[in-house]
Amino acid sequence: MSATDTITGTTIQPPAPGTVDYKLEVLTIPVSDVDRAKAFYASLGWREDADFPIRDDFRVIQMTPPGSQASVIFGDGVTGAQPGSYENLVLVVYDLDEARADLVARGVDVSEIFHSSAFDHNGPRVNGPDPAGNSYSSFASFSDPDGNGWVLQEIKTRLPGR
């Protein structure tokens, strides 16, 4: 039996019997200045889904990157994590050159494109895109004003099951 999402009005289909679907929909990120973070993510073209000032010490903002089914939440009183302590938050893009150029045009300080692994803190980052053009292998990175680190990862062909 399907249900209707009251926010979007879309029909939600249940998973097949005997299975449970787990969908990552929201990441909570720590920021020190809520309005500065909101302005930054808005400048990236992210959609503001909510800004709920519940109390003086509790405000929730939800924003969604273009084309994404997952959103970020930040605000006052939403996490005890240290602002700027998150790293390797991944944004998947089809065309890394285009995505990097878009962010640069929006005033974001984005790294040059590199390959190897964005997640290997001990390994080298090799300048330039993956020479073979392999999906999952070329990256660029940037940070929000607090230092939370984002990684752009180019994926043109998904692995089986993805």
C-alpha positions in Angstrom: 0.0 0.0 0.0 1.5 3.3 -1.0 1.4 6.6 1.0 1.6 10.2 0.0 4.5 12.4 1.3 2.7 15.4 3.0 5.5 17.8 2.2 6.2 17.0 -1.5 2.9 15.4 -2.4 4.7 12.5 -4.1 3.7 8.9 -3.7 6.0 6.8 -1.6 6.1 3.1 -2.5 6.8 0.6 0.2 9.8 -1.8 -0.2 9.2 -5.3 -1.3 7.9 -7.6 1.4 10.6 -8.9 3.7 13.0 -6.0 3.0 13.7 -2.7 4.7 14.9 0.3 2.6 17.4 2.6 4.4 17.7 5.9 2.6 20.3 8.5 3.8 18.3 11.7 3.5 19.9 14.2 5.9 23.4 14.9 7.2 23.7 17.2 10.2 26.8 19.4 10.0 28.3 21.6 12.7 28.6 25.3 12.1 29.6 28.2 14.3 27.6 31.0 12.5 24.2 29.8 11.3 23.4 32.8 9.1 26.9 32.7 7.5 26.5 29.0 6.7 23.0 29.6 5.3 24.4 32.4 3.0 27.3 30.2 1.9 25.1 27.2 1.0 22.6 29.4 -0.7 25.4 30.9 -2.7 26.2 27.4 -4.0 22.6 27.3 -5.4 21.4 24.9 -2.7 17.6 25.0 -2.1 16.4 26.2 1.3 13.9 23.6 2.5 13.4 24.9 6.0 14.4 27.5 8.5 12.8 26.9 11.8 13.7 29.2 14.7 12.2 27.1 17.5 13.8 28.9 20.4 16.7 31.3 21.0 19.0 28.3 21.5 17.5 26.0 18.9 17.2 26.8 15.1 17.1 24.2 12.4 18.0 25.0 8.7 17.8 22.3 6.0 19.3 22.9 2.6 19.5 20.6 -0.4 22.1 20.6 -3.3 20.7 20.7 -6.8 19.7 17.3 -8.0 20.2 15.6 -4.6 17.8 13.5 -2.7 19.9 14.1 0.5 20.0 17.3 2.4 22.1 18.9 5.1 20.8 20.3 8.4 22.7 22.8 10.5 21.7 25.4 13.1 21.8 26.3 16.7 21.6 23.4 19.1 21.3 20.7 16.5 24.7 18.9 17.1 27.4 18.8 19.7 30.1 18.3 17.1 32.8 20.9 16.8 32.2 23.3 13.9 34.5 22.5 11.0 35.2 19.0 12.2 33.5 17.1 9.3 35.6 16.0 6.3 35.1 14.1 3.1 31.4 14.9 2.7 30.9 13.7 -0.8 29.0 15.4 -3.6 28.8 13.2 -6.7 28.9 15.0 -10.0 28.8 13.8 -13.6 31.2 16.4 -15.0 33.9 17.4 -12.5 35.3 20.2 -14.7 31.8 21.7 -15.0 31.1 21.4 -11.3 34.4 22.9 -10.3 34.0 25.8 -12.7 30.5 26.4 -11.3 31.8 26.6 -7.8 34.7 28.8 -8.8 32.3 31.2 -10.6 30.3 31.4 -7.3 33.4 32.5 -5.4 34.3 29.2 -3.8 38.0 28.3 -3.3 38.0 24.8 -4.9 41.1 22.6 -5.2 42.5 21.6 -8.5 41.3 18.3 -9.8 43.2 15.3 -8.5 43.1 11.6 -8.7 44.1 8.6 -6.5 41.9 8.7 -3.4 40.3 11.6 -1.6 39.8 9.4 1.4 43.4 8.1 1.9 45.0 10.5 4.4 48.4 8.8 4.0 48.4 8.4 0.2 49.4 10.9 -2.5 47.0 13.1 -4.3 48.1 13.1 -7.9 47.3 16.3 -9.9 44.9 16.1 -12.7 41.9 13.8 -13.5 42.3 10.1 -13.6 44.2 9.4 -16.8 41.9 6.5 -17.8 38.8 8.6 -17.1 37.6 6.0 -14.6 34.5 6.9 -12.6 35.0 7.2 -8.8 38.6 8.2 -9.4 38.7 12.0 -10.0 38.1 14.6 -7.3 38.2 18.2 -6.2 37.6 19.6 -2.7 36.4 22.7 -0.9 35.4 23.7 2.6 32.6 25.7 4.0 33.4 28.9 6.1 33.8 26.7 9.2 36.2 24.3 7.5 33.8 21.4 7.0 35.3 19.6 4.0 33.5 18.7 0.9 34.7 16.4 -1.9 33.4 16.5 -5.5 33.6 13.0 -7.0 33.1 12.4 -10.7 30.9 9.4 -11.5 29.8 8.8 -15.1 29.3 5.1 -14.9 28.1 3.6 -11.7 29.2 0.3 -10.2 26.7 -2.6 -10.5 23.9 -2.3 -8.0 24.3 1.4 -7.6 
